[in-house]
């Protein structure tokens, strides 16, 4: 059992590295995707309320999303497969 301790530590350490590496955005960068979404997402959210503030940029398995605040209400903006964006409320009324 004494010999298994370091080996187990190596396996756990490798698992942590693998998790960290998988969270890195793909080449081409999510940063560019987020930048191209900011103006159309903000414009669409402004149709609901103003001012519009971008709270967060999140890279998901389904693609990038922006979390917005417009007039005190939280909204999410996602990129559609055709390149357009859709803004929707995070809260049901």
NUKEVEX-865184 format. One record per residue (C-alpha): residue number from 1; residue in three letters; chain; x, z, y. Coordinates in Angstrom, 2 decimals. Layout:
<site resi="NUM" resn="ala" chain="A" c1="X" c3="Z" c2="Y"/>
...
This chain:
<site resi="1" resn="unk" chain="A" c1="0.00" c3="0.00" c2="0.00"/>
<site resi="2" resn="unk" chain="A" c1="2.87" c3="0.65" c2="2.39"/>
<site resi="3" resn="unk" chain="A" c1="3.89" c3="-3.05" c2="2.29"/>
<site resi="4" resn="unk" chain="A" c1="0.39" c3="-4.23" c2="3.27"/>
<site resi="5" resn="unk" chain="A" c1="0.25" c3="-2.52" c2="6.67"/>
<site resi="6" resn="unk" chain="A" c1="2.51" c3="-4.92" c2="8.57"/>
<site resi="7" resn="unk" chain="A" c1="1.01" c3="-7.95" c2="6.81"/>
<site resi="8" resn="unk" chain="A" c1="-2.48" c3="-6.85" c2="7.84"/>
<site resi="9" resn="unk" chain="A" c1="-1.26" c3="-6.41" c2="11.41"/>
<site resi="10" resn="unk" chain="A" c1="0.13" c3="-9.95" c2="11.35"/>
<site resi="11" resn="unk" chain="A" c1="-3.18" c3="-11.38" c2="10.12"/>
<site resi="12" resn="unk" chain="A" c1="-5.16" c3="-9.47" c2="12.76"/>
<site resi="13" resn="unk" chain="A" c1="-2.72" c3="-10.53" c2="15.48"/>
<site resi="14" resn="unk" chain="A" c1="-3.01" c3="-14.18" c2="14.43"/>
<site resi="15" resn="unk" chain="A" c1="-6.81" c3="-13.88" c2="14.51"/>
<site resi="16" resn="unk" chain="A" c1="-6.70" c3="-12.59" c2="18.08"/>
<site resi="17" resn="unk" chain="A" c1="-4.46" c3="-15.46" c2="19.14"/>
<site resi="18" resn="unk" chain="A" c1="-6.80" c3="-17.95" c2="17.49"/>
<site resi="19" resn="unk" chain="A" c1="-9.78" c3="-16.52" c2="19.40"/>
<site resi="20" resn="unk" chain="A" c1="-7.91" c3="-16.69" c2="22.69"/>
<site resi="21" resn="unk" chain="A" c1="-6.85" c3="-20.28" c2="22.10"/>
<site resi="22" resn="unk" chain="A" c1="-10.37" c3="-21.41" c2="21.20"/>
<site resi="23" resn="unk" chain="A" c1="-11.72" c3="-20.10" c2="24.51"/>
<site resi="24" resn="unk" chain="A" c1="-9.50" c3="-22.48" c2="26.50"/>
<site resi="25" resn="unk" chain="A" c1="-11.52" c3="-25.36" c2="28.00"/>
<site resi="26" resn="unk" chain="A" c1="-10.83" c3="-28.81" c2="26.55"/>
<site resi="27" resn="unk" chain="A" c1="-8.27" c3="-31.08" c2="28.19"/>
<site resi="28" resn="unk" chain="A" c1="-9.67" c3="-32.79" c2="31.24"/>
<site resi="29" resn="unk" chain="A" c1="-10.73" c3="-29.38" c2="32.39"/>
<site resi="30" resn="unk" chain="A" c1="-13.99" c3="-27.68" c2="33.04"/>
<site resi="31" resn="unk" chain="A" c1="-12.78" c3="-27.21" c2="36.62"/>
<site resi="32" resn="unk" chain="A" c1="-13.44" c3="-30.88" c2="37.40"/>
<site resi="33" resn="unk" chain="A" c1="-16.84" c3="-30.69" c2="35.73"/>
<site resi="34" resn="unk" chain="A" c1="-17.78" c3="-27.67" c2="37.82"/>
<site resi="35" resn="unk" chain="A" c1="-16.54" c3="-29.32" c2="41.02"/>
<site resi="36" resn="unk" chain="A" c1="-18.68" c3="-32.40" c2="40.39"/>
<site resi="37" resn="unk" chain="A" c1="-21.74" c3="-30.21" c2="39.74"/>
<site resi="38" resn="unk" chain="A" c1="-21.57" c3="-27.99" c2="42.84"/>
<site resi="39" resn="unk" chain="A" c1="-23.14" c3="-30.35" c2="45.41"/>
<site resi="40" resn="unk" chain="A" c1="-26.02" c3="-31.69" c2="43.28"/>
<site resi="41" resn="unk" chain="A" c1="-26.82" c3="-28.22" c2="41.88"/>
<site resi="42" resn="unk" chain="A" c1="-26.79" c3="-26.65" c2="45.34"/>
<site resi="43" resn="unk" chain="A" c1="-28.97" c3="-29.46" c2="46.75"/>
<site resi="44" resn="unk" chain="A" c1="-31.49" c3="-29.11" c2="43.93"/>
<site resi="45" resn="unk" chain="A" c1="-31.64" c3="-25.30" c2="44.23"/>
<site resi="46" resn="unk" chain="A" c1="-32.11" c3="-25.60" c2="48.02"/>
<site resi="47" resn="unk" chain="A" c1="-35.44" c3="-27.31" c2="47.32"/>
<site resi="48" resn="unk" chain="A" c1="-36.63" c3="-23.92" c2="45.98"/>
<site resi="49" resn="unk" chain="A" c1="-35.08" c3="-21.62" c2="48.58"/>
<site resi="50" resn="unk" chain="A" c1="-32.10" c3="-21.14" c2="50.88"/>
<site resi="51" resn="unk" chain="A" c1="-29.39" c3="-20.05" c2="51.27"/>
<site resi="52" resn="unk" chain="A" c1="-27.83" c3="-21.07" c2="47.95"/>
<site resi="53" resn="unk" chain="A" c1="-24.78" c3="-19.27" c2="46.61"/>
<site resi="54" resn="unk" chain="A" c1="-22.81" c3="-20.17" c2="43.47"/>
<site resi="55" resn="unk" chain="A" c1="-22.30" c3="-16.94" c2="41.54"/>
<site resi="56" resn="unk" chain="A" c1="-20.49" c3="-18.06" c2="38.41"/>
<site resi="57" resn="unk" chain="A" c1="-19.12" c3="-21.02" c2="36.46"/>
<site resi="58" resn="unk" chain="A" c1="-19.51" c3="-20.75" c2="32.69"/>
<site resi="59" resn="unk" chain="A" c1="-18.21" c3="-23.11" c2="30.04"/>
<site resi="60" resn="unk" chain="A" c1="-20.59" c3="-23.00" c2="27.06"/>
<site resi="61" resn="unk" chain="A" c1="-20.64" c3="-24.85" c2="23.76"/>
<site resi="62" resn="unk" chain="A" c1="-23.31" c3="-27.07" c2="25.29"/>
<site resi="63" resn="unk" chain="A" c1="-21.27" c3="-27.81" c2="28.40"/>
<site resi="64" resn="unk" chain="A" c1="-20.70" c3="-26.31" c2="31.83"/>
<site resi="65" resn="unk" chain="A" c1="-23.35" c3="-24.31" c2="33.69"/>
<site resi="66" resn="unk" chain="A" c1="-23.41" c3="-22.81" c2="37.16"/>
<site resi="67" resn="unk" chain="A" c1="-25.26" c3="-19.60" c2="37.94"/>
<site resi="68" resn="unk" chain="A" c1="-26.81" c3="-19.72" c2="41.42"/>
<site resi="69" resn="unk" chain="A" c1="-28.65" c3="-17.38" c2="43.78"/>
<site resi="70" resn="unk" chain="A" c1="-31.20" c3="-19.03" c2="46.08"/>
<site resi="71" resn="unk" chain="A" c1="-33.42" c3="-16.95" c2="48.33"/>
<site resi="72" resn="unk" chain="A" c1="-32.90" c3="-13.85" c2="46.19"/>
<site resi="73" resn="unk" chain="A" c1="-33.76" c3="-15.56" c2="42.87"/>
<site resi="74" resn="unk" chain="A" c1="-31.24" c3="-16.41" c2="40.17"/>
<site resi="75" resn="unk" chain="A" c1="-31.09" c3="-19.98" c2="38.89"/>
<site resi="76" resn="unk" chain="A" c1="-29.02" c3="-21.81" c2="36.30"/>
<site resi="77" resn="unk" chain="A" c1="-27.80" c3="-25.36" c2="36.70"/>
<site resi="78" resn="unk" chain="A" c1="-26.73" c3="-27.42" c2="33.70"/>
<site resi="79" resn="unk" chain="A" c1="-25.38" c3="-30.93" c2="33.28"/>
<site resi="80" resn="unk" chain="A" c1="-27.62" c3="-33.29" c2="31.32"/>
<site resi="81" resn="unk" chain="A" c1="-26.27" c3="-35.89" c2="28.86"/>
<site resi="82" resn="unk" chain="A" c1="-26.92" c3="-38.68" c2="31.41"/>
<site resi="83" resn="unk" chain="A" c1="-24.71" c3="-36.90" c2="33.99"/>
<site resi="84" resn="unk" chain="A" c1="-27.54" c3="-35.58" c2="36.16"/>
<site resi="85" resn="unk" chain="A" c1="-28.09" c3="-31.85" c2="36.71"/>
<site resi="86" resn="unk" chain="A" c1="-31.13" c3="-29.64" c2="36.18"/>
<site resi="87" resn="unk" chain="A" c1="-31.76" c3="-26.36" c2="38.01"/>
<site resi="88" resn="unk" chain="A" c1="-34.11" c3="-23.84" c2="36.46"/>
<site resi="89" resn="unk" chain="A" c1="-35.12" c3="-20.25" c2="37.10"/>
<site resi="90" resn="unk" chain="A" c1="-33.66" c3="-17.56" c2="34.87"/>
<site resi="91" resn="unk" chain="A" c1="-36.79" c3="-15.45" c2="35.22"/>
<site resi="92" resn="unk" chain="A" c1="-40.31" c3="-16.23" c2="34.05"/>
<site resi="93" resn="unk" chain="A" c1="-43.10" c3="-15.29" c2="36.44"/>
